[in-house]
Amino acid sequence: MVQFAGKTPDKRRFQRVKVSLLGRFMLENKCEYPYQVINMSPSGAAVVAPVTTGEGERIIADIGRIEGNVVRTFEGGFAMTVNATPRKRDKLANQLTWLANRHELNLPEDCRHERFAPEESVSRITLADGREYTCRVIDVSLSGAALATTVKPTIGTPITLGKMRARVVRHTEEGIAVEFAAVQDIELVKNQIS
């Protein structure tokens, strides 16, 4: 094995992709907490979280309902394994490849879910600091929404649309496009955007 001066070689099986995914995770004691995945591969993830946990603790995360164990802790978060079948790892690898390349290639946001105009289009955006703004939902899918609003938070900013966590992925002429923290159920989307 080649040794680099002052560096330990990376022994990971898969390359990590920088991401910014919001969600919730559950510890063994059944307590749930919010988190942000800051980098991920099909076999592991680095997570920023408001609570600390010990190495070996079992974690269930809501991004694709992944399970794993804490392998390392750091200030403000932890690194975890991703325990998955080969098929689920392949699917995760494809999603991470898309996330890694969409900005460099100017790819549009992922439109794998059909969009529809909601019956009740008036909603509200809440920023992390508690400021609220009224918006109009132009269209929505299971994974995101297009919003007409005068406020345009920077791309990557976490927001809440109605009761759903999301982040800004694009600015448009009318406002912003957001991506939900997790793929939603159609009835949940209808009930929680207003």
Backbone bond lengths (Angstrom), bond angles and torsions (degrees), N, CA, C in turn:
res aa  C-N    CA-C-N  psi(-1)  N-CA   C-N-CA  omega(-1)  CA-C   N-CA-C  phi
1 M - - - 1.456 - - 1.523 108.66 -
2 V 1.317 117.35 136.45 1.458 122.36 -179.49 1.523 108.50 -79.97
3 Q 1.323 117.24 132.12 1.469 122.56 176.59 1.519 108.78 -103.14
4 F 1.306 117.34 134.73 1.452 122.18 176.60 1.517 108.11 -100.22
5 A 1.311 116.87 139.37 1.461 121.29 -178.78 1.522 110.32 -57.55
6 G 1.326 115.70 119.70 1.457 121.22 176.95 1.512 115.04 74.33
7 K 1.324 118.36 4.48 1.462 120.52 -178.67 1.521 110.25 -128.08
8 T 1.308 115.46 145.26 1.453 120.77 172.04 1.516 106.45 -95.31
9 P 1.324 118.73 129.94 1.461 119.04 -179.46 1.524 111.24 -61.79
10 D 1.321 115.60 145.51 1.459 121.98 178.72 1.523 108.62 -73.07
11 K 1.338 115.68 122.45 1.471 120.16 -177.17 1.529 111.87 -100.90
12 R 1.324 117.22 9.62 1.458 119.86 -178.85 1.523 110.89 -67.98
13 R 1.335 115.57 143.89 1.467 120.59 178.94 1.520 112.07 -75.20
14 F 1.341 117.21 -29.98 1.462 122.41 -177.97 1.519 109.67 -124.46
15 Q 1.317 116.02 148.09 1.457 121.23 177.40 1.515 109.79 -73.65
16 R 1.332 116.64 137.70 1.461 121.40 177.81 1.528 110.03 -80.67
17 V 1.320 116.15 144.85 1.462 123.72 178.27 1.522 107.24 -114.56
18 K 1.341 117.11 130.71 1.459 120.32 175.99 1.520 108.20 -71.71
19 V 1.330 115.70 126.76 1.465 121.93 179.62 1.522 108.03 -138.83
20 S 1.299 116.01 171.93 1.458 121.74 172.55 1.519 106.33 -140.01
21 L 1.326 115.29 87.66 1.458 121.52 -177.01 1.517 109.31 -114.83
22 L 1.317 116.33 127.82 1.459 121.40 179.83 1.513 109.84 -98.39
23 G 1.315 116.44 147.80 1.452 119.74 178.03 1.508 111.75 -175.30
24 R 1.325 115.03 -161.44 1.461 121.90 177.79 1.521 108.17 -131.04
25 F 1.339 115.64 149.90 1.452 120.28 175.29 1.517 109.28 -132.39
26 M 1.338 115.18 158.08 1.452 120.84 -179.47 1.525 109.24 -121.27
27 L 1.338 115.50 135.35 1.456 121.95 176.10 1.528 109.74 -87.88
28 E 1.319 116.29 174.55 1.469 120.73 179.63 1.517 112.15 -59.98
29 N 1.350 117.85 -29.77 1.470 120.97 -179.16 1.531 112.76 -79.95
30 K 1.335 117.11 7.64 1.473 125.58 177.55 1.529 113.81 74.69
31 C 1.342 118.79 6.71 1.461 121.47 175.42 1.523 108.96 -79.55
32 E 1.343 116.36 138.82 1.456 121.60 180.00 1.521 110.62 -109.93
33 Y 1.345 115.09 146.22 1.459 121.68 -178.75 1.526 109.18 -142.25
34 P 1.350 116.82 153.29 1.472 119.50 174.54 1.523 109.22 -76.42
35 Y 1.321 116.38 157.96 1.459 120.65 176.61 1.512 109.96 -154.02
36 Q 1.333 115.09 167.64 1.455 121.99 172.77 1.512 107.25 -132.06
37 V 1.325 116.49 122.85 1.462 120.99 174.90 1.528 106.36 -80.31
38 I 1.354 117.11 125.32 1.463 119.86 -178.39 1.523 112.67 -103.12
39 N 1.329 117.38 -23.76 1.458 120.51 169.30 1.513 107.99 -155.69
40 M 1.340 115.17 154.19 1.455 118.89 -171.25 1.513 110.46 -156.56
41 S 1.317 115.17 152.14 1.456 122.47 171.21 1.527 106.03 -137.94
42 P 1.335 118.64 175.11 1.456 118.99 177.66 1.533 113.69 -65.33
43 S 1.347 117.76 -9.72 1.463 118.85 -179.10 1.527 114.18 -119.24
44 G 1.345 118.66 -1.84 1.455 119.36 -179.81 1.503 112.71 -170.18
45 A 1.346 115.08 169.71 1.459 120.67 -178.82 1.519 110.14 -152.61
46 A 1.328 115.82 150.01 1.464 122.31 171.21 1.518 107.08 -106.92
47 V 1.329 116.03 130.71 1.450 122.64 -169.90 1.527 110.49 -127.01
48 V 1.332 116.64 133.79 1.461 121.97 171.26 1.524 105.46 -97.73
49 A 1.350 115.79 128.46 1.461 120.03 -175.59 1.528 110.65 -144.98
50 P 1.348 117.27 156.56 1.464 120.37 -178.52 1.528 113.92 -79.71
51 V 1.334 117.62 -6.40 1.465 121.13 -179.84 1.526 109.67 -125.01
52 T 1.315 115.25 154.05 1.462 119.35 175.42 1.516 108.66 -100.58
53 T 1.291 115.78 156.90 1.451 121.45 179.92 1.516 108.07 -143.51
54 G 1.307 116.65 166.70 1.455 119.88 -177.78 1.518 112.60 -95.35
55 E 1.330 114.96 157.77 1.464 119.53 176.66 1.530 109.20 -60.50
56 G 1.323 114.90 141.09 1.457 120.75 -179.67 1.516 114.39 91.78
57 E 1.338 118.14 -16.21 1.470 121.46 -179.73 1.523 110.03 -61.23
58 R 1.333 116.68 136.68 1.466 122.63 178.51 1.522 108.65 -81.27
59 I 1.341 115.91 134.49 1.461 123.39 -178.46 1.523 108.93 -123.10
60 I 1.328 116.39 139.23 1.463 121.36 169.79 1.522 106.00 -120.11
61 A 1.338 116.36 120.30 1.459 122.00 -178.06 1.520 110.02 -110.80
62 D 1.346 115.97 149.26 1.462 119.53 -174.75 1.522 114.49 -83.29
63 I 1.330 119.42 -4.77 1.465 119.77 177.65 1.522 107.04 -77.94
64 G 1.307 116.59 101.62 1.460 121.11 -177.87 1.514 112.40 66.14
65 R 1.318 116.96 15.77 1.475 124.00 -176.68 1.527 110.19 48.64
66 I 1.318 115.48 64.61 1.453 119.96 178.00 1.522 110.15 -93.53
67 E 1.311 115.17 148.42 1.453 122.00 176.33 1.512 108.29 -120.56
68 G 1.322 115.46 154.04 1.450 119.96 177.82 1.512 110.70 -175.51
69 N 1.320 115.41 -170.88 1.456 121.73 -179.74 1.521 109.55 -129.94
70 V 1.319 115.78 146.08 1.461 121.41 176.81 1.529 107.77 -69.03
71 V 1.339 116.88 127.48 1.462 120.99 179.01 1.521 112.02 -110.61
72 R 1.335 116.37 -17.55 1.456 120.15 -179.19 1.514 108.36 -161.44
73 T 1.330 116.53 144.48 1.462 120.24 174.80 1.527 108.54 -113.46
74 F 1.319 115.67 153.52 1.458 122.17 174.74 1.521 107.08 -145.43
75 E 1.326 117.09 167.15 1.449 119.71 -177.45 1.524 110.19 -60.29
76 G 1.325 115.65 119.33 1.461 121.16 178.51 1.510 115.34 89.17
77 G 1.348 118.45 4.74 1.457 118.11 179.33 1.510 114.07 176.78
78 F 1.335 114.43 -158.68 1.455 120.12 -177.00 1.521 110.73 -157.54
79 A 1.318 115.41 163.07 1.463 122.17 173.00 1.516 106.87 -108.36
80 M 1.318 115.82 141.46 1.465 119.96 -177.83 1.519 110.87 -135.62
81 T 1.325 114.56 155.24 1.457 120.43 173.03 1.519 108.19 -81.44
82 V 1.318 116.63 162.16 1.455 122.06 171.26 1.522 106.28 -117.14
83 N 1.331 116.15 112.28 1.458 120.65 177.84 1.521 107.70 -92.40
84 A 1.327 117.06 113.40 1.465 120.56 -175.43 1.523 109.95 -150.81
85 T 1.313 114.71 159.34 1.459 120.90 175.34 1.528 108.14 -71.53
86 P 1.325 118.19 159.76 1.471 119.64 176.73 1.531 112.28 -55.57
87 R 1.323 117.57 -38.20 1.471 120.89 179.75 1.529 111.36 -63.70
88 K 1.349 115.74 -43.66 1.464 119.56 180.00 1.536 110.66 -68.65
89 R 1.341 117.51 -34.76 1.470 120.76 176.63 1.531 110.29 -64.28
90 D 1.341 117.21 -40.83 1.472 120.75 177.66 1.527 110.83 -61.44
91 K 1.330 116.14 -43.53 1.455 120.68 179.77 1.531 110.08 -63.57
92 L 1.324 116.74 -43.22 1.456 121.59 178.51 1.526 110.82 -63.90
93 A 1.336 117.18 -40.75 1.466 121.38 178.11 1.527 110.68 -60.84
94 N 1.328 117.47 -41.63 1.467 121.39 178.20 1.528 111.19 -63.86
95 Q 1.331 117.04 -42.79 1.465 120.26 179.11 1.526 111.14 -64.49
96 L 1.336 116.76 -41.42 1.465 120.62 179.85 1.524 111.36 -67.39
97 T 1.330 117.13 -37.30 1.466 120.76 176.88 1.527 109.87 -61.93
98 W 1.318 116.44 -43.93 1.458 120.63 178.26 1.531 110.42 -61.82
99 L 1.349 116.88 -46.35 1.462 120.40 179.82 1.525 111.60 -61.10
100 A 1.332 116.63 -40.48 1.461 121.20 -177.39 1.522 112.20 -68.19
101 N 1.317 117.22 -30.74 1.467 120.62 -172.87 1.518 115.38 -102.56
102 R 1.316 118.97 -12.71 1.468 119.60 -172.40 1.515 112.78 -64.55
103 H 1.346 118.75 -36.74 1.463 119.69 -178.68 1.524 111.42 -75.56
104 E 1.341 116.92 -41.81 1.463 120.47 -179.57 1.525 112.02 -63.52
105 L 1.319 116.52 -34.58 1.460 121.14 -177.27 1.528 112.89 -98.74
106 N 1.351 116.43 5.87 1.468 121.76 -176.84 1.522 112.13 53.67
107 L 1.334 115.55 41.85 1.461 119.88 179.13 1.521 109.03 -75.47
108 P 1.318 117.71 146.97 1.462 119.17 177.03 1.517 109.43 -70.25
109 E 1.342 115.63 165.75 1.452 117.42 176.97 1.527 108.85 -61.84
110 D 1.302 115.38 156.78 1.461 121.59 -175.07 1.529 109.95 -65.01
111 C 1.321 117.18 114.50 1.468 121.27 -178.39 1.528 110.15 -107.14
112 R 1.303 116.63 45.99 1.468 119.41 -178.14 1.518 111.40 -77.97
113 H 1.370 117.41 -11.12 1.453 120.31 179.47 1.529 109.17 -114.05
114 E 1.302 114.77 138.77 1.464 120.86 -178.84 1.524 110.18 -63.49
115 R 1.323 115.66 138.35 1.463 121.20 179.41 1.529 109.76 -95.08
116 F 1.334 115.54 149.57 1.457 119.89 176.04 1.524 108.45 -144.84
117 A 1.332 115.49 156.30 1.465 120.83 176.63 1.522 107.52 -88.40
118 P 1.332 118.15 123.92 1.467 119.46 -178.43 1.526 111.69 -71.59
119 E 1.345 116.21 153.20 1.459 120.63 177.77 1.525 110.17 -63.87
120 E 1.329 116.96 -43.85 1.467 122.45 177.56 1.515 107.22 -102.72
121 S 1.341 116.71 106.93 1.464 119.19 -172.51 1.528 114.07 -95.21
122 V 1.322 118.56 -13.49 1.463 120.59 179.76 1.519 109.01 -82.68
123 S 1.323 116.10 129.03 1.457 121.66 179.99 1.515 108.84 -143.49
124 R 1.337 116.23 -167.66 1.460 120.06 177.30 1.524 109.85 -140.36
125 I 1.324 114.30 148.60 1.460 123.25 175.53 1.520 106.45 -107.58
126 T 1.331 117.05 132.10 1.458 121.17 174.58 1.515 108.12 -119.02
127 L 1.342 115.72 126.48 1.457 120.82 177.65 1.522 109.68 -86.42
128 A 1.322 117.12 167.25 1.465 122.46 -176.92 1.529 112.10 -58.98
129 D 1.344 117.61 -30.26 1.467 120.37 -178.98 1.529 112.67 -84.68
130 G 1.354 117.02 4.13 1.462 121.23 176.07 1.522 115.28 95.70
131 R 1.343 118.33 -9.33 1.468 119.57 178.28 1.525 109.41 -65.60
132 E 1.333 115.78 138.12 1.466 121.36 -178.84 1.523 110.18 -119.85
133 Y 1.339 115.16 144.39 1.462 121.63 179.34 1.523 108.44 -137.59
134 T 1.319 115.59 141.09 1.457 120.24 174.77 1.524 108.34 -77.73
135 C 1.328 116.09 143.93 1.463 120.79 177.06 1.521 108.74 -143.23
136 R 1.328 115.02 169.37 1.462 120.96 174.90 1.526 107.15 -118.32
137 V 1.333 116.02 127.73 1.462 120.67 178.52 1.522 107.81 -81.49
138 I 1.335 115.87 113.43 1.467 121.40 -179.30 1.517 109.32 -74.07
139 D 1.335 115.16 -52.89 1.462 120.74 173.80 1.515 107.93 -154.73
140 V 1.321 114.61 163.20 1.461 120.74 -174.43 1.524 109.21 -145.87
141 S 1.329 116.35 151.58 1.459 121.60 174.43 1.527 107.03 -133.81
142 L 1.316 116.92 -173.48 1.460 120.37 178.68 1.518 111.92 -71.76
143 S 1.344 117.61 -15.96 1.463 119.90 -176.41 1.522 114.50 -117.10
144 G 1.337 118.88 -6.31 1.460 118.98 -179.26 1.514 112.82 -177.40
145 A 1.342 115.18 -175.56 1.461 120.16 -177.66 1.523 110.07 -152.91
146 A 1.341 115.32 154.62 1.460 122.73 171.96 1.525 105.90 -106.77
147 L 1.348 116.02 130.33 1.455 121.00 -174.36 1.521 111.35 -123.58
148 A 1.329 116.22 137.75 1.457 121.45 171.75 1.514 106.33 -93.28
149 T 1.335 116.18 118.91 1.459 121.07 -177.89 1.526 109.44 -158.19
150 T 1.326 115.69 151.72 1.464 119.42 177.71 1.523 110.77 -83.96
151 V 1.318 117.12 -19.48 1.465 121.37 -179.95 1.522 109.06 -90.06
152 K 1.333 117.50 133.39 1.467 121.05 -178.36 1.528 109.88 -129.78
153 P 1.354 116.90 83.15 1.464 119.43 177.13 1.528 109.93 -59.09
154 T 1.320 117.17 154.18 1.465 120.42 -179.10 1.523 110.68 -61.54
155 I 1.329 115.80 153.39 1.459 121.54 179.25 1.523 108.80 -60.90
156 G 1.335 115.51 133.46 1.452 121.52 -177.70 1.518 113.63 98.81
157 T 1.349 116.99 -11.75 1.467 120.78 -178.71 1.524 110.63 -67.28
158 P 1.352 117.58 128.06 1.462 119.34 174.66 1.528 110.28 -74.08
159 I 1.314 116.66 138.12 1.465 122.34 177.28 1.519 108.29 -139.01
160 T 1.328 114.71 171.49 1.469 120.58 169.51 1.517 106.13 -119.13
161 L 1.327 116.93 127.50 1.460 122.78 175.30 1.516 106.28 -105.20
162 G 1.332 116.93 110.66 1.463 119.59 -172.42 1.517 107.78 62.74
163 K 1.352 116.83 -109.14 1.471 121.71 178.46 1.520 112.07 -115.20
164 M 1.349 117.47 7.46 1.468 120.31 -175.44 1.516 111.80 -105.77
165 R 1.341 115.60 134.18 1.460 120.81 176.40 1.519 109.31 -75.52
166 A 1.317 115.04 139.93 1.464 120.64 -178.83 1.523 108.26 -153.87
167 R 1.335 115.34 178.73 1.464 120.14 172.82 1.521 108.09 -143.40
168 V 1.314 115.46 151.41 1.459 121.65 -178.87 1.527 108.58 -73.76
169 V 1.350 116.78 127.97 1.468 120.42 179.77 1.527 112.73 -114.91
170 R 1.341 117.23 -15.96 1.464 118.82 -177.95 1.523 109.73 -164.65
171 H 1.336 116.02 148.23 1.465 121.72 170.94 1.524 108.13 -96.95
172 T 1.322 116.70 143.06 1.465 121.91 178.39 1.525 108.06 -126.64
173 E 1.338 116.88 173.41 1.466 120.36 177.85 1.519 111.36 -60.13
174 E 1.345 115.59 -37.95 1.465 119.74 -176.74 1.527 113.54 -87.55
175 G 1.351 117.13 -18.73 1.463 118.42 -176.69 1.516 112.79 168.34
176 I 1.346 115.58 -112.04 1.463 120.60 -175.88 1.524 111.20 -141.59
177 A 1.330 114.97 160.38 1.458 121.82 169.45 1.521 106.21 -114.27
178 V 1.328 116.73 138.71 1.461 121.17 -179.33 1.518 110.12 -124.68
179 E 1.319 114.27 153.37 1.467 121.90 176.22 1.517 106.74 -115.20
180 F 1.340 117.29 129.91 1.455 120.35 179.63 1.527 110.21 -70.32
181 A 1.333 116.19 154.15 1.463 121.50 -178.99 1.523 111.31 -63.15
182 A 1.320 117.04 -27.96 1.464 121.59 177.80 1.524 108.00 -148.64
183 V 1.322 117.36 154.93 1.458 121.19 177.16 1.526 107.93 -63.50
184 Q 1.310 115.89 133.86 1.457 121.85 -172.71 1.527 112.47 -102.98
185 D 1.292 115.65 163.09 1.457 123.95 171.42 1.532 107.15 -83.76
186 I 1.322 118.17 142.56 1.464 122.54 -175.20 1.532 112.55 -56.20
187 E 1.329 118.31 -42.48 1.470 121.06 -179.69 1.512 110.42 -69.49
188 L 1.331 117.31 -36.35 1.462 121.14 177.84 1.526 110.55 -62.86
189 V 1.337 116.15 -43.21 1.463 120.68 178.49 1.522 109.68 -58.98
190 K 1.319 117.01 -48.48 1.468 120.70 -178.02 1.532 111.60 -59.95
191 N 1.341 116.02 -39.17 1.468 120.29 -176.06 1.518 114.08 -81.52
192 Q 1.328 118.41 -24.51 1.461 119.18 -170.90 1.519 115.67 -106.79
193 I 1.332 119.22 -5.00 1.469 118.13 179.57 1.515 112.06 -80.55
194 S 1.329 118.06 -21.34 1.476 119.04 -179.04 1.507 111.67 -97.53
